[in-house]
Amino acid sequence: MYTIAFAELCERFSYYGSAVLYTNFVNRPLPPGSTTGAPADPNGSIIPGALGMGPKAAQGINLFNQFFAYLMPLFGAWLADAKLGRYKTIHIAIVVSTIAHVILVAAAAPGVLTSGNKGGFGAFIIGLLLLCTGTGLFKANISPLLAEQNRDTRMRVEVQNGERVLIDPSITNSRVFLWFYFAINIGATVGQVCMVFVEKYHSFWLAFFLPTVLFLLCPLVLALNKKHYHLTPPTGSVLQKFLQMFGFAKKRSTGAFSVNWEAAKPSNVPVAERPGWMTYDDAWVDEVKRGLMACKVFLFLPIFFLAYNQMTGNLTTQAGTMELHGAPNDVIQNLNPLSIIIMVPIMDKVVYPGLRKMGIAFTPLKRMAVGFQFATASMVAACVMQYFIYEKSPCGWNANTCAEEGEVAPINVWAQSLPYVLVGIAEIFTNVSSYEYAFAKAPENMKSLVMSVNLFMSAISAALGQAFTPISGDPYLVWNYAAVSGISFIGGIAFWLLLPHLDSQEDKLNMLQKTEFLGTVQPNARPRARGGCRDQGLIAHCFTVVV
């Protein structure tokens, strides 16, 4: 499991190490006398740049990057579940992403940057599209591959050293995804911190090149450890069978918004009337129903990601209007993953165990609801900060105009810390819990698909964020942050008010009978996992709860 997490760390280093450069690359023009994008005096007030297309274009590019990168997991999930399996799909993703990184390096070459915007921008967009494709295929499958290494799926009681011990797979999965997110943010932090200094002190082309080098460790690590992985084989597409089953159940429903799932169970359909496609068992119907409930939960996530997406564009631009004191304007956003790195061990070792000892069931849905309010608080902090920047800037409510000429508001950029830290805490509660919920509630043969639906919510959020592009510049940024904070607050309240019935059924849903139906291509037997959960570092007795 550690090797899979390390592969994700390398991929996140390469993705975020590149993505952190997009805002300055698109927004700012080439500094005077520069051919690489780095300013002549790195310690001065001139910010690195290349294309000079302005903050609205930069925010639009960042939102499109977010949209397309999280649209492609839908294809990656289908490819893995139906055709190739997760392991092979991940390697295809690595090939596509490697090509993308090479193109981004070419787009930032000095000869391209000095020849005019069109050539550099065209190559940049091609590289971005390919990197989004590779990222989507990778993200849809790497976390399910990690989680399926835990072969304990049923809650049970064992006697160990004279004590009755409850083995709870949901706690195991919670910790697995928590530390997986820890690895993600280690990669993101190191990639972003290093590359913004390379961008500032050397060049954009080298800043795009270095993530490529580390990314090449992914296939090596995965190939060397393949024999130790439990790999679920592809089972053919079950999407058509799902649609047929859903239509069958819907036709036998009494209400416009109800679905009669019991009618779709083979045991309730006489053999003579049973359609030829009804080759699944009753348990699969229950698992699909549970998976759709999870997807209903995910419909609230685009609201959460509206706040999260402010980090990669607007907040980076905001930092450029403040006193940097030698720090790159895009290094401050690393406080977000850094806060996650600090808080994950605290949550895992102190907060969550403490709540369990007090008898408080801090379920995934409760955690997600709390995360919404932390996201709201982060946008309130950003709104207040933007107001004071406008008040103190030499250009007033056109602060970005002065920033391009090196005149900034007399506010230390580290005052911007609070929004990043609050969003980081919000991610631990909402994002990590949504991964856990997606994997736990999905049918065995649809785990990549349900996980991709979860990721697709980021794409929807990015599309919604495009509506905020007209106010993603001076003098409207205060209203931008205020609107996002209000939407996040209302969304979090609605999330909890509409979903309490699912929270009350958490244990029942996790204990559903497991289906024997694997898919249209049904192997004769499941491959036996090498080793056992007790042999794996992340799945040890430390995951048990004494009762």
C-alpha positions as CSV (number, residue, x, y, z in Angstrom):
1,M,0.0,0.0,0.0
2,Y,2.9,2.4,0.7
3,T,4.2,2.0,-2.8
4,I,0.8,2.9,-4.3
5,A,0.7,6.0,-2.1
6,F,4.3,6.8,-3.1
7,A,3.2,6.6,-6.8
8,E,0.4,9.0,-6.1
9,L,2.9,11.3,-4.3
10,C,5.0,11.4,-7.4
11,E,2.0,12.1,-9.7
12,R,0.8,14.9,-7.5
13,F,4.3,16.4,-7.4
14,S,4.3,16.5,-11.2
15,Y,0.7,17.7,-11.6
16,Y,0.8,20.5,-8.9
17,G,4.4,21.3,-9.6
18,S,3.2,22.2,-13.1
19,A,-0.2,23.6,-12.3
20,V,1.2,26.1,-9.8
21,L,3.0,27.8,-12.7
22,Y,-0.1,28.3,-14.8
23,T,-1.3,31.6,-13.2
24,N,1.9,33.5,-13.6
25,F,2.7,31.9,-17.0
26,V,-0.7,33.1,-18.4
27,N,-1.3,36.2,-16.4
28,R,2.0,38.1,-16.4
29,P,4.0,39.3,-19.4
30,L,7.6,38.5,-19.9
31,P,9.7,40.6,-17.5
32,P,11.8,43.3,-19.2
33,G,14.9,41.8,-20.8
34,S,13.9,38.2,-19.9
35,T,13.7,35.3,-22.4
36,T,12.8,32.6,-19.8
37,G,10.0,34.3,-17.8
38,A,12.2,34.8,-14.7
39,P,12.8,38.5,-13.7
40,A,16.3,39.9,-14.0
41,D,16.3,40.7,-10.3
42,P,14.6,37.8,-8.5
43,N,14.5,39.7,-5.2
44,G,12.7,42.7,-6.7
45,S,9.0,43.3,-7.1
46,I,8.7,42.1,-10.7
47,I,6.8,38.8,-10.8
48,P,7.7,36.0,-13.3
49,G,5.5,35.8,-16.4
50,A,5.3,34.7,-20.0
51,L,2.1,35.2,-22.0
52,G,0.7,38.4,-20.4
53,M,-3.0,37.6,-20.9
54,G,-4.3,39.0,-17.6
55,P,-5.9,37.7,-14.4
56,K,-9.3,36.8,-16.0
57,A,-7.6,34.6,-18.6
58,A,-5.4,33.0,-15.9
59,Q,-8.5,32.3,-13.8
60,G,-10.3,30.9,-16.8
61,I,-7.4,28.6,-17.7
62,N,-7.2,27.3,-14.1
63,L,-10.9,26.6,-14.0
64,F,-10.7,24.8,-17.4
65,N,-7.8,22.8,-16.1
66,Q,-9.8,21.8,-13.1
67,F,-12.8,21.0,-15.3
68,F,-11.1,18.8,-17.9
69,A,-8.8,17.0,-15.4
70,Y,-11.9,15.9,-13.4
71,L,-14.0,15.2,-16.4
72,M,-11.6,12.5,-17.7
73,P,-11.9,10.2,-14.7
74,L,-15.3,9.1,-16.1
75,F,-13.5,7.7,-19.2
76,G,-10.7,6.3,-17.0
77,A,-13.2,4.5,-14.8
78,W,-15.0,2.9,-17.7
79,L,-11.7,1.8,-19.3
80,A,-10.5,0.2,-16.1
81,D,-13.8,-1.5,-14.9
82,A,-14.8,-2.7,-18.4
83,K,-11.7,-3.3,-20.5
84,L,-8.2,-3.1,-19.0
85,G,-8.3,-3.2,-15.2
86,R,-7.0,-0.4,-12.9
87,Y,-3.3,-1.3,-13.1
88,K,-3.0,-1.2,-16.9
89,T,-5.1,2.0,-17.1
90,I,-2.8,3.7,-14.7
91,H,0.2,2.9,-16.9
92,I,-1.6,4.3,-20.0
93,A,-2.2,7.4,-17.9
94,I,1.5,7.7,-17.1
95,V,2.4,7.5,-20.8
96,V,-0.1,10.3,-21.7
97,S,1.0,12.5,-18.8
98,T,4.7,12.1,-19.7
99,I,4.0,13.3,-23.3
100,A,2.1,16.3,-21.8
101,H,5.0,17.3,-19.6
102,V,7.4,17.2,-22.5
103,I,5.1,19.5,-24.5
104,L,4.8,22.0,-21.5
105,V,8.6,22.2,-21.4
106,A,8.6,23.0,-25.1
107,A,5.9,25.6,-24.7
108,A,8.1,27.4,-22.1
109,A,11.4,27.3,-24.1
110,P,13.0,30.7,-24.5
111,G,12.8,30.6,-28.3
112,V,9.0,30.0,-28.1
113,L,8.3,32.7,-25.5
114,T,10.1,35.4,-27.4
115,S,8.5,34.6,-30.7
116,G,5.0,35.8,-29.6
117,N,2.1,34.6,-27.6
118,K,0.4,32.4,-30.2
119,G,3.1,29.6,-30.5
120,G,3.7,29.4,-26.8
121,F,0.0,29.6,-25.9
122,G,-0.9,26.9,-28.5
123,A,1.7,24.5,-27.2
124,F,0.7,25.2,-23.6
125,I,-2.9,24.4,-24.3
126,I,-2.0,21.1,-26.0
127,G,0.2,20.1,-23.1
128,L,-2.5,21.1,-20.6
129,L,-5.2,19.0,-22.4
130,L,-2.9,15.9,-22.5
131,L,-1.9,16.4,-18.8
132,C,-5.6,16.6,-17.8
133,T,-6.3,13.4,-19.8
134,G,-3.5,11.5,-18.1
135,T,-4.5,12.9,-14.7
136,G,-8.1,11.8,-15.1
137,L,-7.2,8.3,-16.1
138,F,-4.7,8.1,-13.1
139,K,-7.0,9.7,-10.5
140,A,-10.0,7.5,-11.3
141,N,-8.0,4.3,-10.5
142,I,-5.2,5.0,-8.1
143,S,-7.3,5.4,-4.9
144,P,-9.5,2.4,-5.6
145,L,-6.3,0.3,-6.3
146,L,-5.0,1.4,-2.9
147,A,-8.2,0.8,-1.0
148,E,-8.8,-2.6,-2.5
149,Q,-5.6,-3.9,-0.9
150,N,-7.6,-4.0,2.3
151,R,-9.4,-7.3,1.9
152,D,-11.3,-7.0,5.2
153,T,-14.8,-5.8,4.2
154,R,-17.1,-7.1,7.0
155,M,-17.3,-5.8,10.6
156,R,-16.6,-8.6,13.0
157,V,-15.6,-9.4,16.6
158,E,-12.5,-11.3,17.5
159,V,-11.0,-12.3,20.8
160,Q,-7.4,-11.1,21.2
161,N,-5.4,-11.5,24.4
162,G,-8.5,-12.2,26.3
163,E,-10.3,-9.1,25.0
164,R,-13.2,-8.9,22.6
165,V,-12.1,-6.6,19.8
166,L,-14.3,-5.1,17.1
167,I,-12.6,-5.2,13.7
168,D,-14.2,-2.3,11.7
169,P,-13.3,-2.0,8.0
170,S,-14.8,1.5,7.9
171,I,-12.2,2.8,10.4
172,T,-9.5,1.1,8.3
173,N,-10.7,2.7,5.1
174,S,-11.0,6.1,6.9
175,R,-7.3,5.9,8.0
176,V,-6.2,4.6,4.6
177,F,-7.7,7.5,2.8
178,L,-6.5,10.0,5.4
179,W,-2.9,8.9,5.0
180,F,-3.4,8.7,1.2
181,Y,-4.4,12.3,1.3
182,F,-1.3,13.0,3.5
183,A,0.9,11.5,0.7
184,I,-1.0,13.6,-1.9
185,N,-0.2,16.8,-0.1
186,I,3.4,15.9,0.6
187,G,3.8,15.6,-3.2
188,A,1.8,18.8,-3.8
189,T,3.7,20.8,-1.3
190,V,7.2,19.8,-2.4
191,G,6.3,20.2,-6.1
192,Q,4.7,23.6,-5.6
193,V,7.4,25.1,-3.3
194,C,10.3,23.9,-5.4
195,M,8.8,24.9,-8.8
196,V,7.8,28.5,-7.9
197,F,11.4,29.2,-6.8
198,V,12.7,27.6,-10.0
199,E,10.3,29.8,-12.0
200,K,11.4,32.9,-10.1
201,Y,15.2,32.3,-10.1
202,H,15.8,30.4,-13.3
203,S,13.0,29.7,-15.9
204,F,9.6,28.3,-16.7
205,W,11.0,25.6,-18.9
206,L,13.1,24.1,-16.1
207,A,10.2,24.4,-13.7
208,F,8.1,22.3,-16.1
209,F,10.9,19.9,-16.7
210,L,11.8,18.9,-13.1
211,P,8.3,17.5,-12.3
212,T,8.6,15.3,-15.4
213,V,11.8,13.7,-13.9
214,L,10.1,12.7,-10.6
215,F,7.0,11.5,-12.4
216,L,9.0,8.8,-14.2
217,L,9.4,7.0,-10.9
218,C,5.7,6.1,-11.0
219,P,5.9,3.3,-13.5
220,L,9.1,1.9,-12.0
221,V,7.7,1.7,-8.5
222,L,4.4,0.2,-9.6
223,A,6.1,-2.4,-11.9
224,L,8.6,-3.5,-9.2
225,N,5.7,-4.1,-6.7
226,K,3.0,-5.5,-9.0
227,K,3.4,-9.0,-7.6
228,H,2.4,-7.8,-4.2
229,Y,-0.8,-6.1,-5.3
230,H,-4.3,-7.5,-5.3
231,L,-5.5,-6.6,-8.8
232,T,-9.3,-6.8,-9.6
233,P,-9.7,-8.0,-13.2
234,P,-11.9,-6.1,-15.6
235,T,-15.4,-7.6,-15.7
236,G,-16.8,-6.0,-18.8
237,S,-19.1,-3.0,-18.8
238,V,-22.0,-3.2,-16.4
239,L,-23.3,0.2,-17.4
240,Q,-25.8,-1.2,-19.9
241,K,-27.0,-3.8,-17.3
242,F,-27.4,-1.0,-14.7
243,L,-29.5,1.1,-17.2
244,Q,-31.7,-1.9,-18.0
245,M,-32.2,-2.7,-14.3
246,F,-32.9,0.9,-13.5
247,G,-35.5,1.1,-16.3
248,F,-37.1,-2.1,-15.2
249,A,-37.4,-0.9,-11.6
250,K,-38.6,2.6,-12.7
251,K,-41.4,1.2,-14.8
252,R,-42.7,-0.6,-11.8
253,S,-42.6,2.4,-9.5
254,T,-45.7,4.3,-8.4
255,G,-44.2,7.8,-8.0
256,A,-42.5,10.1,-10.4
257,F,-39.4,10.3,-8.2
258,S,-39.4,6.8,-6.7
259,V,-37.7,3.7,-7.9
260,N,-39.0,0.2,-7.0
261,W,-35.7,-1.6,-6.4
262,E,-37.4,-4.7,-5.0
263,A,-39.1,-5.2,-8.4
264,A,-35.7,-5.5,-10.1
265,K,-34.5,-8.3,-7.8
266,P,-34.4,-11.6,-9.7
267,S,-36.0,-13.4,-6.7
268,N,-39.1,-11.2,-7.2
269,V,-39.4,-11.9,-10.9
270,P,-40.8,-15.3,-12.0
271,V,-38.3,-17.3,-14.1
272,A,-40.7,-17.4,-17.1
273,E,-40.9,-13.5,-17.0
274,R,-37.3,-12.8,-16.3
275,P,-35.4,-10.9,-19.1
276,G,-32.3,-12.4,-20.6
277,W,-30.1,-9.6,-19.3
278,M,-31.2,-10.2,-15.6
279,T,-28.1,-12.3,-14.7
280,Y,-27.2,-10.5,-11.5
281,D,-28.3,-11.5,-8.0
282,D,-30.4,-9.6,-5.4
283,A,-27.4,-8.4,-3.5
284,W,-26.1,-6.5,-6.6
285,V,-29.4,-4.5,-6.7
286,D,-28.9,-3.4,-3.1
287,E,-25.3,-2.5,-3.8
288,V,-26.3,-0.4,-6.9
289,K,-29.0,1.4,-4.8
290,R,-26.4,2.2,-2.2
291,G,-24.0,3.5,-4.9
292,L,-26.6,5.8,-6.2
293,M,-27.2,7.1,-2.7
294,A,-23.5,8.0,-2.6
295,C,-23.8,9.8,-5.9
296,K,-26.6,11.9,-4.5
297,V,-24.3,12.9,-1.6
298,F,-21.7,14.0,-4.2
299,L,-24.1,16.4,-5.8
300,F,-23.3,18.9,-3.1
301,L,-19.5,18.8,-3.7
302,P,-19.4,21.4,-6.5
303,I,-20.5,24.0,-4.0
304,F,-17.6,23.0,-1.7
305,F,-15.1,23.2,-4.6
306,L,-16.2,26.7,-5.6
307,A,-14.3,27.8,-2.5
308,Y,-11.4,25.4,-3.0
309,N,-10.8,26.6,-6.6
310,Q,-10.2,30.2,-5.5
311,M,-6.7,29.1,-4.3
312,T,-5.2,28.3,-7.7
313,G,-6.2,31.6,-9.4
314,N,-7.7,34.5,-7.5
315,L,-5.8,34.0,-4.3
316,T,-2.5,33.7,-6.2
317,T,-3.3,36.9,-8.0
318,Q,-4.2,38.5,-4.7
319,A,-0.8,37.7,-3.3
320,G,0.8,39.6,-6.2
321,T,-0.8,42.8,-4.9
322,M,0.8,42.5,-1.5
323,E,4.3,43.0,-0.1
324,L,6.2,39.7,-0.9
325,H,9.6,40.4,0.8
326,G,11.4,38.1,-1.7
327,A,8.8,35.3,-1.6
328,P,7.2,34.2,-4.9
329,N,3.5,35.2,-5.1
330,D,2.5,31.6,-5.8
331,V,4.5,30.1,-2.9
332,I,1.9,31.2,-0.3
333,Q,-0.7,28.7,-1.5
334,N,1.6,25.9,-0.2
335,L,0.2,26.8,3.3
336,N,-2.8,24.8,2.1
337,P,-1.1,21.4,1.7
338,L,1.3,22.2,4.6
339,S,-1.7,22.6,6.9
340,I,-3.1,19.3,5.7
341,I,0.3,17.6,6.4
342,I,0.2,18.9,9.9
343,M,-3.4,18.2,10.6
344,V,-3.7,14.6,9.2
345,P,-1.7,13.0,12.1
346,I,-3.6,15.1,14.6
347,M,-6.9,14.0,13.2
348,D,-5.8,10.4,13.0
349,K,-4.1,10.1,16.4
350,V,-6.0,12.6,18.5
351,V,-9.3,13.9,17.2
352,Y,-11.0,10.9,15.6
353,P,-9.9,8.4,18.3
354,G,-10.9,10.9,21.0
355,L,-14.4,11.3,19.5
356,R,-14.8,7.5,19.3
357,K,-13.8,7.1,23.0
358,M,-16.5,9.7,23.9
359,G,-19.1,7.6,22.0
360,I,-19.4,10.2,19.2
361,A,-19.9,8.6,15.8
362,F,-18.2,11.2,13.6
363,T,-19.4,9.6,10.4
364,P,-18.2,10.6,6.8
365,L,-21.4,12.7,6.3
366,K,-20.9,14.6,9.5
367,R,-17.3,15.3,8.6
368,M,-18.3,16.6,5.2
369,A,-20.9,18.9,6.7
370,V,-18.2,20.4,9.0
371,G,-15.9,20.8,6.1
372,F,-18.4,23.0,4.3
373,Q,-18.3,25.5,7.2
374,F,-14.5,25.6,7.3
375,A,-14.6,26.4,3.5
376,T,-17.1,29.2,4.2
377,A,-14.8,30.7,6.9
378,S,-11.8,30.6,4.5
379,M,-13.7,32.7,1.9
380,V,-14.8,35.2,4.6
381,A,-11.2,35.6,5.5
382,A,-10.2,36.1,1.8
383,C,-13.0,38.7,1.4
384,V,-11.8,40.7,4.4
385,M,-8.2,40.6,3.1
386,Q,-9.3,41.8,-0.3
387,Y,-11.1,44.7,1.1
388,F,-8.1,45.9,3.0
389,I,-5.9,45.5,0.0
390,Y,-8.2,47.7,-2.0
391,E,-8.3,50.2,0.8
392,K,-4.5,50.4,1.1
393,S,-3.3,49.9,-2.5
394,P,-1.9,53.0,-4.3
395,C,-4.4,52.3,-7.1
396,G,-7.3,51.7,-4.7
397,W,-9.9,49.3,-6.1
398,N,-7.7,48.6,-9.1
399,A,-4.8,47.0,-7.1
400,N,-3.7,44.7,-10.0
401,T,-2.9,47.7,-12.2
402,C,-0.3,49.0,-9.7
403,A,1.0,45.5,-9.0
404,E,2.1,45.1,-12.7
405,E,4.2,48.2,-12.2
406,G,5.7,47.0,-8.9
407,E,3.5,49.1,-6.6
408,V,1.6,47.0,-4.0
409,A,-0.6,47.4,-0.9
410,P,1.6,47.8,2.3
411,I,0.4,44.4,3.7
412,N,2.7,41.5,4.3
413,V,1.7,38.6,2.0
414,W,1.8,36.1,5.0
415,A,-1.3,37.8,6.3
416,Q,-3.0,35.8,3.5
417,S,-2.3,32.6,5.5
418,L,-5.7,32.1,7.1
419,P,-7.8,31.3,3.9
420,Y,-5.3,28.6,2.8
421,V,-5.1,26.9,6.3
422,L,-8.9,26.9,6.7
423,V,-9.4,25.4,3.2
424,G,-6.8,22.7,4.1
425,I,-8.8,21.7,7.2
426,A,-12.0,21.8,5.1
427,E,-10.4,19.3,2.7
428,I,-9.6,16.8,5.4
429,F,-13.2,16.8,6.5
430,T,-15.0,17.0,3.2
431,N,-12.6,15.7,0.4
432,V,-11.1,12.8,2.3
433,S,-14.5,11.7,3.6
434,S,-16.0,11.8,0.1
435,Y,-13.2,9.4,-1.1
436,E,-13.9,7.1,1.7
437,Y,-17.7,7.3,1.1
438,A,-17.3,6.6,-2.6
439,F,-15.3,3.5,-2.2
440,A,-17.3,2.1,0.7
441,K,-20.7,2.5,-1.0
442,A,-19.8,1.5,-4.6
443,P,-20.5,-2.0,-5.9
444,E,-17.4,-4.1,-6.4
445,N,-17.5,-3.9,-10.2
446,M,-18.3,-0.1,-10.2
447,K,-15.8,1.3,-7.7
448,S,-13.7,3.2,-10.3
449,L,-17.0,4.5,-11.8
450,V,-18.4,5.8,-8.5
451,M,-15.0,7.3,-7.6
452,S,-14.9,9.0,-10.9
453,V,-18.4,10.5,-10.3
454,N,-17.0,11.9,-7.1
455,L,-14.1,13.4,-8.9
456,F,-16.4,14.7,-11.7
457,M,-18.0,17.0,-9.1
458,S,-14.8,19.1,-9.3
459,A,-15.3,19.4,-13.0
460,I,-18.9,20.7,-12.5
461,S,-17.6,23.1,-9.9
462,A,-15.0,24.4,-12.3
463,A,-17.7,24.9,-15.0
464,L,-19.8,26.8,-12.4
465,G,-16.8,28.8,-11.5
466,Q,-16.6,30.2,-15.0
467,A,-19.7,32.2,-14.2
468,F,-17.6,34.1,-11.6
469,T,-14.9,35.0,-14.2
470,P,-16.4,38.4,-14.9
471,I,-15.9,39.3,-11.2
472,S,-12.5,37.7,-10.9
473,G,-10.7,41.0,-11.5
474,D,-10.6,44.5,-10.1
475,P,-12.7,46.1,-8.7
476,Y,-15.1,43.1,-8.0
477,L,-13.0,40.7,-6.1
478,V,-14.5,41.5,-2.7
479,W,-17.9,40.5,-4.2
480,N,-16.4,37.4,-5.7
481,Y,-15.2,36.1,-2.3
482,A,-18.4,37.2,-0.5
483,A,-20.6,35.4,-3.0
484,V,-18.6,32.2,-2.8
485,S,-18.7,32.3,1.0
486,G,-22.5,32.7,1.0
487,I,-23.0,29.9,-1.4
488,S,-20.7,27.6,0.6
489,F,-22.5,28.4,3.9
490,I,-26.0,27.7,2.4
491,G,-24.8,24.6,0.7
492,G,-23.3,23.2,3.9
493,I,-26.6,23.7,5.8
494,A,-28.6,22.2,3.0
495,F,-26.2,19.2,2.8
496,W,-26.9,18.3,6.4
497,L,-30.7,19.0,6.4
498,L,-31.3,16.9,3.4
499,L,-29.2,13.8,4.2
500,P,-29.6,12.9,7.9
501,H,-31.5,9.6,6.9
502,L,-28.3,8.4,5.1
503,D,-26.2,9.2,8.1
504,S,-28.4,7.1,10.4
505,Q,-28.1,4.1,8.0
506,E,-24.3,4.2,7.8
507,D,-23.5,0.9,9.5
508,K,-26.5,-0.8,7.8
509,L,-25.3,0.2,4.4
510,N,-21.8,-0.9,5.1
511,M,-23.0,-4.4,6.2
512,L,-25.0,-5.3,3.0
513,Q,-24.7,-8.8,1.8
514,K,-21.9,-9.0,-0.8
515,T,-22.9,-9.8,-4.4
516,E,-21.5,-12.7,-6.3
517,F,-22.2,-10.9,-9.6
518,L,-18.9,-9.5,-11.0
519,G,-19.9,-8.4,-14.5
520,T,-20.5,-9.4,-18.1
521,V,-17.1,-11.0,-18.1
522,Q,-17.2,-13.1,-14.9
523,P,-14.0,-14.8,-13.9
524,N,-14.4,-18.3,-12.5
525,A,-12.8,-17.3,-9.2
526,R,-11.6,-14.2,-7.5
527,P,-7.8,-14.0,-7.5
528,R,-6.5,-14.6,-4.0
529,A,-4.8,-11.5,-2.4
530,R,-1.1,-12.0,-1.7
531,G,-0.5,-11.7,2.0
532,G,-3.2,-10.6,4.4
533,C,-4.4,-7.4,5.9
534,R,-2.4,-8.1,9.0
535,D,0.8,-8.3,6.9
536,Q,0.3,-4.8,5.6
537,G,1.6,-1.8,7.5
538,L,-1.4,0.4,7.1
539,I,-3.9,-2.3,8.0
540,A,-2.7,-3.5,11.4
541,H,-4.3,-4.1,14.8
542,C,-4.0,-0.4,15.4
543,F,-7.2,-0.2,13.3
544,T,-9.2,-2.1,15.9
545,V,-11.5,-0.7,18.5
546,V,-11.7,-2.4,21.8
547,V,-15.3,-3.0,23.0
